[in-house]
């Protein structure tokens, strides 16, 4: 077995190869990845091929920082789910290898103008919890096709682009709860592109500096109606028709 490359974890040394190697090694052994305390500077995306990796769990326990010093997402999860949210459309290999990838307890800080936090594509039941993503372009970006997404107890804060970006994504059901989403230059939660269908939701949202802020779901009969409305250029954004 090839020895693991040493991790510097000092926020200065390029740890890209060492971090990717640990992810690949742990996944091949069907183990969860838990990075030790530190700040890991990376210059390329850490890509996780869910079909090859098997069930995935990435944890930083709140004491791990990824410094993304290159373009693209710090972490990219790539799945193969081509079905819908209907259980009968989920293939056996998706249930055995790709279901519910977890990312928890990690801070991601951008140090490149095109650095993103996390990108999801082709995933089934991805679950993002207790993350702090800041100074990136987009904090969390969903592309292509994803199903049954959960984003919970996260801080998507002070990013130049969008906090939660539904980018031309074929998506059914996303639950965003208990999150602090604000001071994002391109908007808090934005759905863009012809594949992202508008819908009506009952949500509580707080505007900060004219942009959507925190969003969480509560009892519909106690909340104002919030619509997802079409904007110029094919974008959608949260809108309170009472205002």
N, C-alpha and C positions, 0 to 999 in steps of 0.2 A: 504494500500500500504506500502511495506517495505521501511523504510527511506533509503536514499542514504548514502553510506559510504563516509566519508570525503576524499577529495583529498588533499594530502600534497603538491605536485607540487614543492618539493625542490630538486629533483634529487637524493635523498638519501633514503627516505622512499619508501618501496615497495607499489606502487599504483596499482598493477595489478587488484585486485578484484574491486577496486573503479572505475577504468577506464572501465573495462568490464561491470560492472553494469550500468554505464551511457550509454554505447552503447546499451545494451539490453533494457533499459528503454525507451530511445528515439526512438529506432526503433519500439518497440511495439506500440508507440503512433504516428508513421509515422512522426517523427520530424527529422530534420537534427541534427547532433552532432557537436557542437562547443565547444571545450575544452577551458577553460580560460587560460590566460597567465601562463606559468610555465614549469618546466621540470619534466616529469612523468617517474619515474623508474618502469619498469615492468620486470618480470622474466619469464613470459609465453606469448605465442602469444595471441593477441586480435583477436578472431575469429569472423567473421561476416558471418552468414548463410544467404545468400541473399534471399533464398526462404521464410525463416521465417521473415526476417527483413523488406522486402519490399524495395522500392527504397532507396538507401543509399547515403548519403553525409557526408563526414568527413572533417572538416575544422579546421585549426589552425591559419589562418590569418597571418602566418609567425612568430608568437610569442609562438608557442608550440613546445617543444622538447620531443620526446619519447626516453628514454634511455633503450635499450634492453640489460638486464643483464642476459639473459638466452638463451638457444639454440632455434633455429627456427626463424620464421619471427616475427617482431614486430606487423604487421597487416597482417592477412590472410583473403582474400575474397574468399568465396566458393559458386559457382553457380551450376546450374544443366543443363546449355545449352548443349544439345547433338547434335544439328543440325549443319548446315554449316553457311556460310554468306548469303545464299539465304534466303530472307525474308519469303518465304513459309515454311522453315524448323524451324522457331522460334515459339515455343509454346506460347499460350496466357499467361500462368503463368510467362513466362520469360519476356514478355513485361510489365506485370502488376507489377512484384515484383523485377526483377533482372536487367533490362536494365540500362545501363550507370551508374554504381556505380562510385562515384566521391571521390577522395582523393586529398586534396589541402592544400598548405600552412603549411606543417609540416616538422620539422627536425627529422630525426631518427639517433641516434648515437649508435653504438654497443659497448657493454662492456663485450662481451663473444666471444670466438673464433668461435663459431658456430651460432652467431647471424646474422640474415638476416634482410633486411629492410621490403619489401613488397612481398607477394606471391599471385598470382592470379591463380585460377583453376576453370574451368567450367564457365567462365564469358562471358558476351555479352556486347560489347562496353564499357569496363572499361576505365576510363579517369583519368590519373595521371598528376597533374600539380603543378608547383611551390614547388617542394620537394627538400630537401637537405639531402642526405643519405650518411653517411660516417662512416668509421671505423667499418663497418660490414664485414661479409663474402661476400655475394652477396647482391647488393643493391635492384634490382627488379628481381624477378624470376617468370617465367611463366611455369606452369606444366599442364599436362593432356591435356586440350582442352580449347582454348580461341579464341574469334572472335572479329575483328574490334577494336584493341587496340590502344589507343592514349597515348603517353608519351611526355609531352611538358613542356618546360621551367624548366627543373629539373637539379640539380647538383648531379651526381652519382660519388662520388669522394673519393679517398683514402680508398678503400675497399680491403681486402685481397684476395677476389675472383674476381667475375665478376660484372661489372657494370649493364648490362642488360642481363640476362641469360635466353635464350630460351631452357629450360631443357626438352628434349624429349617431346616437346609439339606439339600437332596438332593445327596449327595456320594458319589462313588466314588473311592477311593484318594487319600490325602494322605500325603506323606512328610515327616516332621519330623526333621531330622538336625542334629547339632552345635549345638543351640540352648541358650541359658541362659534358662530360663523360671521365674522365682521372684518372691516377694514381691508376688504379685497377689492382691488382697483377695477376689476371687470364685473363685479357683482357677487353676491353670496352664493345663490343657487341659480344656475342658468342652464337651460336646455336649448340646444342649437341644432339646426339641420332638419331636413325633411323627414328623417326616420324617427325623430323624437316627437311623439304625438302629444298635442296639448290635452290637458285634462283639468277637471275641477277638483279641488281638495278643500278640506276644512283644516286649516292650520292657524297657529298663532305665530306671527312673525313681527319682529321689531326692526324698524328701519334705523340704520346708522349712517349718517352723512348721505342720505338718499339711496342707500343700497340695502337689499334685504339682509337682515341680521339673523339672530337666533331663530331656529325653526323647531317646533316640537308638536307632537300630535296630542290633542286632548279631546274631551267630549265635544262632539260637533254642535250640540245644542247650546253650548256656552260661548261659542266662538263666532267671530264674523266670518263671512264667506271670503275665501281667498281664491282667486282664479289664476290659472296659468295662461297668460295672454300672449298672442303673437306680437312681435315687434318687427320693426323694419330690418330687412336683411335676413329674415328667416329665423330670428331668435325668439325665445320665449322667456318670460320672467314672471315673478310673483307680482300680483296686483290685487289691491283691496278695492273692490268696486264701490265701497262706501266713502272712499276718499276722493 
